[in-house]
Amino acid sequence: MLEVSGLKKEFQPLSGPPVTAIGDVSFRVEARQFVSIVGPSGCGKSTLLQCVAGLMRPTAGTVVLDGREVTGPPEGLILLFQEYNKSLMAWRTVLGNVCFGLENKAGLARADREAEARHYIGLVGLGGFEHQYPWELSGGMQQRVAIARALACKPQVLLMDEPFGALDALTRIELEDTLLRLWESLRSTILFVTHDIEEAVYLSDRVYVLSRRPSRMIEDTAVDLPRPRNQLASREDTRFIKLRRHTFELISKEMAQI
Amino acid sequence: MRRIPWSGLAVLAACLLAWEAWAYWRRDLAAYFPPASEVLVTLGQMLGSGELTGHVAATMKRFAEGYFLAAVLAVGAGLCLGLWRWLYNAFEPLIELLRPMPSPATIPIAILFLGIGDEMKVAVTIYACSWPILLNTLDGVRSVDRVLFATAATFRLSPWARFWKVVLPAASPQIVTGLRVSLAIALILVTTSEMVVSNDGLGYYVLESQRTFQMPQMYAAVVALGVIGYALNRLFLMIDGWVMAWHKGATRREN
């Protein structure tokens, strides 16, 4: 349902020849799948997501969502950022922030919007915090607000750009499980970018590995682990350990070449 | 309940006492340096008799007209310049040329074109107030984080909604900073232009009292100007604290 083919992205620095961030990347994400993209830092993962989200035009190649080529931010697709503190609106309460995406939907009365927002605030476990401001909350809670805001729009596809990268390890574990729970009940498609191999394997149905810049796809592995996942059992599963090892070797080989 | 700033009040009282004592000690200066008590009594009498009312009203009217027109014009211009890079590039040299020029220098030119009435005073006030508002607004718009813009884009906001819901609130703390700086500038320019040419207003009154050797009256009007400036700033801070409470909270958290 989401198909990226031959995607290439060059940047023109102030001086010198153009830099190729993404060389040639093609992949598919099936509906309701959880797919992660991992790769060495600077391999253009964020750039790739920006192109998929329609926020950036690729130099070559196409992104097709449900048979329609993406040329601008498409309907039914939301990109969630790592920088929750910059992406949330400091002048809006939690409720106001989650309502933000719903305000665009025509024919939704204010009361309905708020009811809808409250539902999602409850889902991410922030019931009772509706009238707090983002800056009154911890980092993990702020990212929960951003997740609720994105999910409230009922996106078919949720793109996540290292969403837990700025959080401490325990908060991260908590949010991983919240995300999986929500994904399983809402059945949306998630394309998740991370530099954390374990996180990618733990969460996903498939893991795509990117090479260093100019990036190509170097591996596409299906994660053969039963769901629901469990932080202890899944991570101790031999298949998890094998996959982690395999992916780690691929990426460290890439990094050694820099 | 706010705590009473005792130490601040003590310094203020000490200064008034020093003024009082010095004026008594140097009786030879009495002609142009009356004691604080005399100035305050004169101020009270002038307020009581209504002698100052007309002048205060004239000054405040010019202040309000100049300040609010400047706020509307400069916020509008700053938003446009901040949103459209090409517009900024076109106007930047002009802004950089005019901005450092001391604003009172425009008074003689304004007299030539607008005469010696209120139009001239309001015009120079608008001119002078516009710079801090314009530059702060411009900077506020341009420093809206790219993540915030990208968020607006991924939620498919129309340009209009993006402006009202993202750009304007995100830039508002800096717009308020500009408005606050200009508050003092407006009063300076109104007073200065009244001193140059006028037949009412506190600026006129201060200079006229000095020229007619009515020293207690002159000092009283200066004190009145100080009190007005102080009151305007307090009022501004009150509204600011109420409207921008989210920003106070957010920045306190960061520090």
Interface residues (C-beta under 8 A of the other chain):
Chain A: Q50 A53 G54 L55 P73 E75 L77 I78 L79 F81 E83 K86 S87 M89 A90 W91 F100 G101 E103 N104 Y133 W135 E136 C153
Chain B: D145 V147 L148 A150 T151 A153 T154 F155 R156 L157 A161 K165 V166 P169 A170 S172 W246 H247 G249 A250 R253 E254
